[in-house]
Amino acid sequence: MQTITLKVEDSTSEKILWLLNHFKNEVEILDRTIYKSDDEYLKSIKGMEESIIKASNEPIENYITRDELEW
């Protein structure tokens, strides 16, 4: 069995779902979500936008390089 992810325009989603529902034994709809861009997703997380703005105002002296990170 294969799993695929589709991003479907609103204007065609009803037709696609109609077609998929005709394959009741062969196709199972696992998840139906509304697509969000990265920007929309981050803005939907409470406090994330403020956190990003605060971090962008941080003085450059407070930043460290990737090599300095402790993994």
MARNULUM-175448 format. One record per residue: residue number from 0; residue in one letter; chain; x, y, z of N, C-alpha, C, O, CB in turn. Coordinates in steps of 0.1 Angstrom, whole numbers. Each point is the difference from the previous one (the first is absolute). Glycine has a CB too. Example, Ala and Ser with C-alpha at 12.3 -4.5 7.8 and 13.67 -1.06 7.14 Angstrom:
<rs>
<r 0 a A <132 -57 78> <-9 12 0> <9 12 0> <10 0 7> <-29 -12 5>>,
<r 1 s A <15 23 -19> <9 11 0> <-8 11 8> <5 11 1> <7 -17 -23>>,
</rs>
This chain:
<rs>
<r 0 m A <9 -12 0> <-9 12 0> <9 12 0> <11 0 6> <-30 -12 6>>,
<r 1 q A <15 23 -19> <7 12 -1> <-8 11 7> <-12 0 1> <23 -7 -22>>,
<r 2 t A <-3 17 26> <-6 12 6> <4 12 -8> <12 1 -3> <-13 -11 27>>,
<r 3 i A <-8 19 -28> <4 12 -7> <-7 12 7> <-10 -1 7> <12 -12 -29>>,
<r 4 t A <4 24 20> <-5 13 5> <-3 9 -12> <9 1 -9> <4 -3 31>>,
<r 5 l A <-24 8 -22> <-4 8 -11> <-3 14 5> <-6 1 11> <-3 -20 -24>>,
<r 6 k A <12 29 6> <-4 14 3> <-10 3 -11> <4 1 -12> <18 6 24>>,
<r 7 v A <-35 -5 -9> <-10 2 -10> <-7 13 1> <-3 5 11> <-1 -30 -10>>,
<r 8 e A <3 32 -12> <-7 13 0> <-15 -2 5> <-6 -10 -3> <21 18 -16>>,
<r 9 d A <-19 2 26> <-14 0 5> <-10 -3 -11> <-10 -6 3> <17 22 15>>,
<r 10 s A <-5 -10 -30> <-10 -2 -10> <-1 -14 -5> <-10 -4 -7> <15 27 0>>,
<r 11 t A <5 -32 9> <-1 -14 -4> <-1 -10 11> <-2 -12 -2> <15 19 -18>>,
<r 12 s A <-12 -3 32> <1 -9 11> <-13 -9 1> <1 -11 3> <14 27 9>>,
<r 13 e A <-26 -10 -14> <-13 -7 1> <0 -11 -11> <-5 -11 3> <-7 31 6>>,
<r 14 k A <17 -18 -20> <0 -10 -11> <10 -11 3> <-3 -12 -2> <-3 30 -14>>,
<r 15 i A <17 -14 21> <10 -10 4> <-5 -9 11> <1 -13 -1> <17 29 -5>>,
<r 16 l A <-24 -10 16> <-6 -8 11> <-11 -9 -5> <-1 -12 5> <7 30 11>>,
<r 17 w A <-14 -13 -25> <-11 -9 -6> <6 -12 -7> <-5 -11 2> <-9 32 -5>>,
<r 18 l A <25 -19 -4> <6 -11 -7> <6 -10 10> <-2 -12 -2> <7 27 -18>>,
<r 19 l A <2 -10 30> <7 -9 9> <-11 -8 8> <3 -12 3> <16 28 -1>>,
<r 20 n A <-30 -10 1> <-11 -7 7> <-5 -12 -8> <-7 -8 6> <1 29 6>>,
<r 21 h A <8 -21 -25> <-5 -12 -8> <10 -12 1> <-3 -10 -5> <-8 27 -10>>,
<r 22 f A <22 -15 22> <9 -11 2> <0 -4 15> <11 0 6> <3 8 -26>>,
<r 23 k A <-26 -10 25> <-1 -2 15> <9 -11 6> <6 1 10> <-30 6 -13>>,
<r 24 n A <26 -18 -5> <8 -11 5> <15 1 -3> <8 -6 6> <-28 -8 -8>>,
<r 25 e A <23 22 -8> <13 2 -5> <8 12 5> <12 0 1> <-19 -13 -20>>,
<r 26 v A <-1 23 23> <6 13 4> <-6 4 13> <-12 0 2> <16 7 -26>>,
<r 27 e A <5 -3 33> <-5 6 13> <6 14 2> <12 2 -1> <-13 -26 11>>,
<r 28 i A <-8 33 -7> <5 14 2> <5 1 15> <-8 -2 9> <-8 12 -26>>,
<r 29 l A <29 -8 18> <6 -1 14> <-1 14 7> <-2 0 12> <17 -18 -20>>,
<r 30 d A <-14 28 0> <1 14 6> <-5 10 -9> <3 -1 -12> <16 -6 26>>,
<r 31 r A <-27 16 -10> <-5 12 -8> <4 12 8> <-7 3 10> <-12 -16 -21>>,
<r 32 t A <28 20 6> <4 13 7> <0 11 -11> <1 -2 -12> <13 -11 29>>,
<r 33 i A <-14 25 -12> <1 12 -8> <14 4 -1> <7 2 11> <-30 5 -5>>,
<r 34 y A <28 -6 -18> <14 4 -2> <3 14 5> <-8 9 -2> <9 -24 -18>>,
<r 35 k A <10 16 27> <5 13 5> <14 2 -4> <8 -9 0> <-24 9 20>>,
<r 36 s A <19 12 -25> <14 3 -3> <8 0 13> <-6 1 11> <-1 13 -32>>,
<r 37 d A <20 -14 20> <9 0 12> <-3 13 8> <-1 -1 12> <19 -12 -24>>,
<r 38 d A <-20 24 5> <-3 13 7> <-13 -1 8> <-1 4 11> <14 8 -29>>,
<r 39 e A <-24 -17 11> <-13 -2 6> <1 -9 12> <-6 2 11> <-6 2 -33>>,
<r 40 y A <19 -15 21> <2 -10 10> <6 6 13> <-5 -1 11> <6 -17 -28>>,
<r 41 l A <10 25 14> <7 6 12> <-8 11 7> <0 1 12> <22 -6 -24>>,
<r 42 k A <-30 13 4> <-8 10 6> <-12 -6 8> <-5 6 8> <11 9 -27>>,
<r 43 s A <-9 -28 16> <-11 -7 7> <4 -5 13> <-9 -3 8> <-1 -3 -30>>,
<r 44 i A <22 6 25> <5 -5 13> <1 12 10> <7 10 -3> <6 -29 -8>>,
<r 45 k A <-20 17 22> <-1 12 9> <14 4 5> <7 -9 5> <-30 0 2>>,
<r 46 g A <26 21 -8> <12 6 5> <12 -1 -10> <11 5 2> <-19 -11 20>>,
<r 47 m A <6 -2 -33> <11 -2 -9> <5 12 -7> <12 3 -1> <-20 -26 -2>>,
<r 48 e A <-2 31 -2> <3 12 -7> <8 10 9> <10 6 -4> <-30 -9 -11>>,
<r 49 e A <15 5 27> <7 9 9> <14 -6 3> <10 8 2> <-32 -1 8>>,
<r 50 s A <24 -20 -8> <13 -6 2> <10 3 -11> <11 3 2> <-23 -21 12>>,
<r 51 i A <7 17 -26> <8 2 -12> <5 14 -1> <11 4 -2> <-23 -22 -10>>,
<r 52 i A <2 27 15> <3 15 0> <11 3 11> <9 8 -3> <-33 -3 -6>>,
<r 53 k A <21 -11 21> <10 3 11> <14 -5 -4> <10 6 3> <-29 -8 14>>,
<r 54 a A <19 -10 -23> <13 -6 -3> <7 8 -11> <12 2 0> <-20 -25 6>>,
<r 55 s A <0 29 -15> <7 8 -11> <5 13 5> <9 6 -7> <-25 -17 -9>>,
<r 56 n A <11 15 27> <5 13 6> <12 -3 10> <6 10 6> <-29 0 -8>>,
<r 57 e A <27 -22 4> <11 -4 8> <13 6 -5> <2 -1 -12> <-14 -20 19>>,
<r 58 p A <21 26 1> <13 5 -5> <8 -11 -6> <0 -11 5> <0 29 12>>,
<r 59 i A <7 -15 -28> <8 -10 -7> <11 -7 9> <4 -11 -2> <-8 24 -19>>,
<r 60 e A <8 -5 31> <10 -6 9> <-5 -12 8> <8 -8 5> <2 31 -3>>,
<r 61 n A <-23 -24 -1> <-6 -11 8> <-1 -13 -8> <-3 -10 5> <-9 27 9>>,
<r 62 y A <14 -16 -27> <-2 -12 -9> <13 -8 1> <11 5 3> <-26 7 -18>>,
<r 63 i A <13 -25 12> <12 -9 0> <-1 -8 -14> <-11 0 -6> <12 -3 32>>,
<r 64 t A <10 -2 -30> <1 -7 -13> <-5 -14 2> <-1 -5 11> <20 20 -19>>,
<r 65 r A <-22 -22 -3> <-4 -14 0> <11 -8 7> <-3 -10 7> <-11 13 -28>>,
<r 66 d A <27 0 18> <11 -8 6> <0 2 15> <6 -9 7> <7 12 -28>>,
<r 67 e A <-18 7 26> <1 3 15> <-12 -7 7> <0 -1 13> <11 22 -17>>,
<r 68 l A <-21 -26 -3> <-11 -7 6> <4 -13 7> <9 -7 -6> <-24 18 -11>>,
<r 69 e A <10 -15 28> <3 -12 6> <-12 -10 -3> <-11 2 5> <25 9 14>>,
<r 70 w A <-11 -21 -27> <-11 -9 -4> <0 -11 9> <-7 -10 -1> <9 15 -22>>,
</rs>
